[in-house]
Amino acid sequence: MGQEQVLVRKPSFLSSVSPQEDILKLLDSLEELAEDTQSFFGKAWGLNLEEFHMLINKIRASLPDEVRRASRVMSDSDKMVSSAKEEANVISEQATEQSNRIVDEARQMASKLVDTSEINRLAKAQAHEIMANAEASSREIKRGADEYAREVLCSIENHLAKVMGTLQKGREKLETRINTQQNAEPIIPAGRGIRR
């Protein structure tokens, strides 16, 4: 298969056949190609690979643009979710490190205070106050990181909901078109006794 095939999709106004009919006809051709091969223990022999790949490429080219867009959007949203999780983990780790550093600094300051009666009492009170402030600051930083992570995940959830709505609308459009076509003209599958 050293040759590259270039597939050109006809504009819809040049053909009276809809993309769904193209796909159905191409799938029928693919089925005929498989039926024309010999099989031995469930393995196909003598399959024309060039024709097989050509039919697969035509089917891909006939797929509606909504399917391609939905696939790209899903891929992008997966990347966004992964990125948001990584960012939330980094923020949480930074908050933990900062709170640990604040608590360590408070302990170091408390240990440096002079150990005399009045000064010691004042130093202990100040140390307790510094430790309480450090712990409160640590809790506040962690709470802020958690809120930010929640907001990012909510934003991603809303984006995914929009994507799912788009996918559902596209699927419903295709089902309506297929049902309309089936009601208009019965489709007789090729390769099942009657050849077209």
C-alpha positions as YAML, in Angstrom:
chain: A
units: angstrom
residues:
- id: 1
  name: MET
  ca: [0.00, 0.00, 0.00]
- id: 2
  name: GLY
  ca: [2.65, 2.50, -1.03]
- id: 3
  name: GLN
  ca: [0.07, 4.73, -2.74]
- id: 4
  name: GLU
  ca: [-1.77, 7.42, -0.85]
- id: 5
  name: GLN
  ca: [-5.42, 7.80, -1.68]
- id: 6
  name: VAL
  ca: [-6.98, 11.23, -1.78]
- id: 7
  name: LEU
  ca: [-10.69, 11.22, -1.06]
- id: 8
  name: VAL
  ca: [-12.73, 14.16, -2.30]
- id: 9
  name: ARG
  ca: [-16.19, 14.55, -0.81]
- id: 10
  name: LYS
  ca: [-18.81, 15.74, -3.28]
- id: 11
  name: PRO
  ca: [-20.86, 18.76, -2.23]
- id: 12
  name: SER
  ca: [-24.40, 17.78, -1.31]
- id: 13
  name: PHE
  ca: [-25.94, 19.76, -4.17]
- id: 14
  name: LEU
  ca: [-24.05, 17.63, -6.76]
- id: 15
  name: SER
  ca: [-25.56, 14.40, -5.53]
- id: 16
  name: SER
  ca: [-29.17, 13.55, -4.86]
- id: 17
  name: VAL
  ca: [-28.06, 10.85, -2.41]
- id: 18
  name: SER
  ca: [-27.87, 11.84, 1.27]
- id: 19
  name: PRO
  ca: [-24.75, 11.07, 3.38]
- id: 20
  name: GLN
  ca: [-26.73, 8.43, 5.31]
- id: 21
  name: GLU
  ca: [-27.65, 6.65, 2.05]
- id: 22
  name: ASP
  ca: [-23.97, 6.88, 1.01]
- id: 23
  name: ILE
  ca: [-22.95, 5.29, 4.29]
- id: 24
  name: LEU
  ca: [-25.55, 2.52, 3.94]
- id: 25
  name: LYS
  ca: [-24.49, 1.78, 0.36]
- id: 26
  name: LEU
  ca: [-20.82, 1.77, 1.34]
- id: 27
  name: LEU
  ca: [-21.57, -0.60, 4.24]
- id: 28
  name: ASP
  ca: [-23.43, -2.87, 1.78]
- id: 29
  name: SER
  ca: [-20.38, -2.81, -0.52]
- id: 30
  name: LEU
  ca: [-18.13, -3.64, 2.42]
- id: 31
  name: GLU
  ca: [-20.41, -6.54, 3.33]
- id: 32
  name: GLU
  ca: [-20.32, -7.81, -0.29]
- id: 33
  name: LEU
  ca: [-16.54, -7.58, -0.27]
- id: 34
  name: ALA
  ca: [-16.39, -9.72, 2.87]
- id: 35
  name: GLU
  ca: [-18.88, -12.24, 1.42]
- id: 36
  name: ASP
  ca: [-16.79, -12.61, -1.73]
- id: 37
  name: THR
  ca: [-13.82, -13.88, 0.28]
- id: 38
  name: GLN
  ca: [-13.15, -17.49, 1.15]
- id: 39
  name: SER
  ca: [-13.11, -18.44, 4.81]
- id: 40
  name: PHE
  ca: [-11.33, -21.17, 6.68]
- id: 41
  name: PHE
  ca: [-11.94, -21.68, 10.43]
- id: 42
  name: GLY
  ca: [-13.47, -18.21, 10.71]
- id: 43
  name: LYS
  ca: [-10.52, -16.49, 8.96]
- id: 44
  name: ALA
  ca: [-11.03, -14.65, 5.66]
- id: 45
  name: TRP
  ca: [-8.69, -15.36, 2.75]
- id: 46
  name: GLY
  ca: [-8.39, -13.47, -0.50]
- id: 47
  name: LEU
  ca: [-9.76, -10.16, 0.81]
- id: 48
  name: ASN
  ca: [-8.91, -7.24, -1.46]
- id: 49
  name: LEU
  ca: [-7.24, -5.00, 1.14]
- id: 50
  name: GLU
  ca: [-6.95, -2.00, -1.16]
- id: 51
  name: GLU
  ca: [-10.70, -2.03, -1.87]
- id: 52
  name: PHE
  ca: [-11.44, -2.67, 1.83]
- id: 53
  name: HIS
  ca: [-9.40, 0.38, 2.94]
- id: 54
  name: MET
  ca: [-10.90, 2.50, 0.16]
- id: 55
  name: LEU
  ca: [-14.44, 1.67, 1.37]
- id: 56
  name: ILE
  ca: [-13.49, 2.42, 5.00]
- id: 57
  name: ASN
  ca: [-12.08, 5.83, 3.97]
- id: 58
  name: LYS
  ca: [-15.25, 6.61, 1.98]
- id: 59
  name: ILE
  ca: [-17.40, 5.75, 5.00]
- id: 60
  name: ARG
  ca: [-15.31, 8.06, 7.18]
- id: 61
  name: ALA
  ca: [-15.63, 10.85, 4.62]
- id: 62
  name: SER
  ca: [-19.42, 10.38, 4.51]
- id: 63
  name: LEU
  ca: [-19.88, 10.73, 8.27]
- id: 64
  name: PRO
  ca: [-21.77, 13.90, 9.27]
- id: 65
  name: ASP
  ca: [-19.65, 16.81, 10.50]
- id: 66
  name: GLU
  ca: [-21.49, 16.71, 13.86]
- id: 67
  name: VAL
  ca: [-19.90, 13.33, 14.63]
- id: 68
  name: ARG
  ca: [-16.40, 14.65, 13.97]
- id: 69
  name: ARG
  ca: [-17.04, 17.82, 16.00]
- id: 70
  name: ALA
  ca: [-18.47, 15.86, 18.91]
- id: 71
  name: SER
  ca: [-15.44, 13.56, 18.91]
- id: 72
  name: ARG
  ca: [-13.08, 16.57, 19.02]
- id: 73
  name: VAL
  ca: [-15.10, 18.24, 21.78]
- id: 74
  name: MET
  ca: [-15.08, 15.07, 23.88]
- id: 75
  name: SER
  ca: [-11.32, 14.76, 23.42]
- id: 76
  name: ASP
  ca: [-10.83, 18.42, 24.41]
- id: 77
  name: SER
  ca: [-13.08, 18.08, 27.47]
- id: 78
  name: ASP
  ca: [-11.11, 15.01, 28.65]
- id: 79
  name: LYS
  ca: [-7.93, 17.07, 28.41]
- id: 80
  name: MET
  ca: [-9.57, 19.93, 30.34]
- id: 81
  name: VAL
  ca: [-10.72, 17.59, 33.13]
- id: 82
  name: SER
  ca: [-7.24, 16.08, 33.39]
- id: 83
  name: SER
  ca: [-5.63, 19.53, 33.43]
- id: 84
  name: ALA
  ca: [-8.06, 20.79, 36.09]
- id: 85
  name: LYS
  ca: [-7.36, 17.78, 38.31]
- id: 86
  name: GLU
  ca: [-3.61, 18.32, 37.98]
- id: 87
  name: GLU
  ca: [-3.99, 22.03, 38.77]
- id: 88
  name: ALA
  ca: [-6.19, 21.27, 41.81]
- id: 89
  name: ASN
  ca: [-3.61, 18.76, 43.09]
- id: 90
  name: VAL
  ca: [-0.78, 21.27, 42.67]
- id: 91
  name: ILE
  ca: [-2.76, 23.99, 44.52]
- id: 92
  name: SER
  ca: [-3.62, 21.57, 47.32]
- id: 93
  name: GLU
  ca: [0.04, 20.48, 47.67]
- id: 94
  name: GLN
  ca: [1.20, 24.11, 47.72]
- id: 95
  name: ALA
  ca: [-1.39, 24.97, 50.39]
- id: 96
  name: THR
  ca: [-0.26, 22.03, 52.54]
- id: 97
  name: GLU
  ca: [3.41, 23.00, 52.15]
- id: 98
  name: GLN
  ca: [2.68, 26.64, 53.02]
- id: 99
  name: SER
  ca: [0.62, 25.71, 56.08]
- id: 100
  name: ASN
  ca: [3.35, 23.32, 57.28]
- id: 101
  name: ARG
  ca: [5.96, 26.05, 56.81]
- id: 102
  name: ILE
  ca: [3.86, 28.55, 58.80]
- id: 103
  name: VAL
  ca: [3.41, 26.07, 61.66]
- id: 104
  name: ASP
  ca: [7.17, 25.28, 61.66]
- id: 105
  name: GLU
  ca: [8.02, 28.98, 61.79]
- id: 106
  name: ALA
  ca: [5.64, 29.43, 64.71]
- id: 107
  name: ARG
  ca: [7.28, 26.54, 66.59]
- id: 108
  name: GLN
  ca: [10.75, 27.94, 65.91]
- id: 109
  name: MET
  ca: [9.67, 31.35, 67.18]
- id: 110
  name: ALA
  ca: [8.18, 29.76, 70.31]
- id: 111
  name: SER
  ca: [11.37, 27.81, 71.05]
- id: 112
  name: LYS
  ca: [13.51, 30.97, 70.72]
- id: 113
  name: LEU
  ca: [11.58, 32.86, 73.37]
- id: 114
  name: VAL
  ca: [13.42, 33.33, 76.63]
- id: 115
  name: ASP
  ca: [12.61, 30.83, 79.41]
- id: 116
  name: THR
  ca: [12.14, 33.19, 82.35]
- id: 117
  name: SER
  ca: [9.06, 33.48, 84.53]
- id: 118
  name: GLU
  ca: [7.26, 36.60, 83.28]
- id: 119
  name: ILE
  ca: [8.89, 36.62, 79.85]
- id: 120
  name: ASN
  ca: [8.27, 32.89, 79.59]
- id: 121
  name: ARG
  ca: [4.56, 33.33, 80.37]
- id: 122
  name: LEU
  ca: [4.22, 36.14, 77.82]
- id: 123
  name: ALA
  ca: [6.25, 34.16, 75.30]
- id: 124
  name: LYS
  ca: [4.05, 31.10, 75.74]
- id: 125
  name: ALA
  ca: [0.92, 33.20, 75.31]
- id: 126
  name: GLN
  ca: [2.37, 34.80, 72.19]
- id: 127
  name: ALA
  ca: [3.48, 31.38, 70.89]
- id: 128
  name: HIS
  ca: [-0.02, 29.98, 71.39]
- id: 129
  name: GLU
  ca: [-1.47, 32.99, 69.59]
- id: 130
  name: ILE
  ca: [1.01, 32.61, 66.71]
- id: 131
  name: MET
  ca: [0.27, 28.86, 66.46]
- id: 132
  name: ALA
  ca: [-3.50, 29.53, 66.52]
- id: 133
  name: ASN
  ca: [-3.11, 32.16, 63.80]
- id: 134
  name: ALA
  ca: [-0.89, 29.83, 61.75]
- id: 135
  name: GLU
  ca: [-3.42, 27.00, 62.02]
- id: 136
  name: ALA
  ca: [-6.30, 29.33, 61.13]
- id: 137
  name: SER
  ca: [-4.33, 30.62, 58.14]
- id: 138
  name: SER
  ca: [-3.56, 27.03, 57.11]
- id: 139
  name: ARG
  ca: [-7.26, 26.09, 57.28]
- id: 140
  name: GLU
  ca: [-8.18, 29.18, 55.26]
- id: 141
  name: ILE
  ca: [-5.62, 28.36, 52.55]
- id: 142
  name: LYS
  ca: [-6.84, 24.75, 52.32]
- id: 143
  name: ARG
  ca: [-10.48, 25.91, 52.17]
- id: 144
  name: GLY
  ca: [-9.62, 28.37, 49.39]
- id: 145
  name: ALA
  ca: [-7.83, 25.65, 47.40]
- id: 146
  name: ASP
  ca: [-10.79, 23.30, 47.83]
- id: 147
  name: GLU
  ca: [-13.25, 26.00, 46.69]
- id: 148
  name: TYR
  ca: [-11.15, 26.76, 43.64]
- id: 149
  name: ALA
  ca: [-10.96, 23.07, 42.72]
- id: 150
  name: ARG
  ca: [-14.76, 22.78, 43.16]
- id: 151
  name: GLU
  ca: [-15.34, 25.80, 40.88]
- id: 152
  name: VAL
  ca: [-13.05, 24.36, 38.19]
- id: 153
  name: LEU
  ca: [-14.80, 20.98, 38.33]
- id: 154
  name: CYS
  ca: [-18.25, 22.68, 38.18]
- id: 155
  name: SER
  ca: [-17.14, 24.63, 35.12]
- id: 156
  name: ILE
  ca: [-15.94, 21.44, 33.44]
- id: 157
  name: GLU
  ca: [-19.18, 19.67, 34.39]
- id: 158
  name: ASN
  ca: [-21.21, 22.48, 32.74]
- id: 159
  name: HIS
  ca: [-19.04, 22.25, 29.62]
- id: 160
  name: LEU
  ca: [-19.51, 18.48, 29.44]
- id: 161
  name: ALA
  ca: [-23.28, 18.91, 29.85]
- id: 162
  name: LYS
  ca: [-23.30, 21.23, 26.81]
- id: 163
  name: VAL
  ca: [-21.24, 18.70, 24.84]
- id: 164
  name: MET
  ca: [-23.62, 15.90, 25.78]
- id: 165
  name: GLY
  ca: [-26.56, 18.09, 24.66]
- id: 166
  name: THR
  ca: [-24.88, 18.70, 21.31]
- id: 167
  name: LEU
  ca: [-24.22, 14.97, 20.88]
- id: 168
  name: GLN
  ca: [-27.81, 14.11, 21.74]
- id: 169
  name: LYS
  ca: [-29.19, 16.68, 19.28]
- id: 170
  name: GLY
  ca: [-26.91, 15.33, 16.53]
- id: 171
  name: ARG
  ca: [-27.99, 11.75, 17.24]
- id: 172
  name: GLU
  ca: [-31.67, 12.75, 17.26]
- id: 173
  name: LYS
  ca: [-31.22, 14.54, 13.90]
- id: 174
  name: LEU
  ca: [-29.63, 11.44, 12.38]
- id: 175
  name: GLU
  ca: [-32.36, 9.18, 13.76]
- id: 176
  name: THR
  ca: [-35.05, 11.49, 12.34]
- id: 177
  name: ARG
  ca: [-33.37, 11.48, 8.92]
- id: 178
  name: ILE
  ca: [-32.94, 7.70, 8.96]
- id: 179
  name: ASN
  ca: [-36.57, 7.16, 10.05]
- id: 180
  name: THR
  ca: [-37.79, 9.55, 7.33]
- id: 181
  name: GLN
  ca: [-35.75, 7.71, 4.71]
- id: 182
  name: GLN
  ca: [-36.91, 4.31, 5.91]
- id: 183
  name: ASN
  ca: [-40.56, 5.40, 5.75]
- id: 184
  name: ALA
  ca: [-40.04, 6.82, 2.26]
- id: 185
  name: GLU
  ca: [-38.39, 3.80, 0.66]
- id: 186
  name: PRO
  ca: [-37.62, 0.34, 2.07]
- id: 187
  name: ILE
  ca: [-33.93, -0.54, 2.02]
- id: 188
  name: ILE
  ca: [-33.10, -4.04, 0.83]
- id: 189
  name: PRO
  ca: [-29.66, -5.06, 2.11]
- id: 190
  name: ALA
  ca: [-27.30, -6.18, -0.63]
- id: 191
  name: GLY
  ca: [-25.63, -9.55, -0.31]
- id: 192
  name: ARG
  ca: [-28.68, -11.20, 1.27]
- id: 193
  name: GLY
  ca: [-29.99, -13.03, -1.75]
- id: 194
  name: ILE
  ca: [-30.88, -10.04, -3.99]
- id: 195
  name: ARG
  ca: [-28.06, -8.20, -5.76]
- id: 196
  name: ARG
  ca: [-28.40, -4.56, -6.78]
...
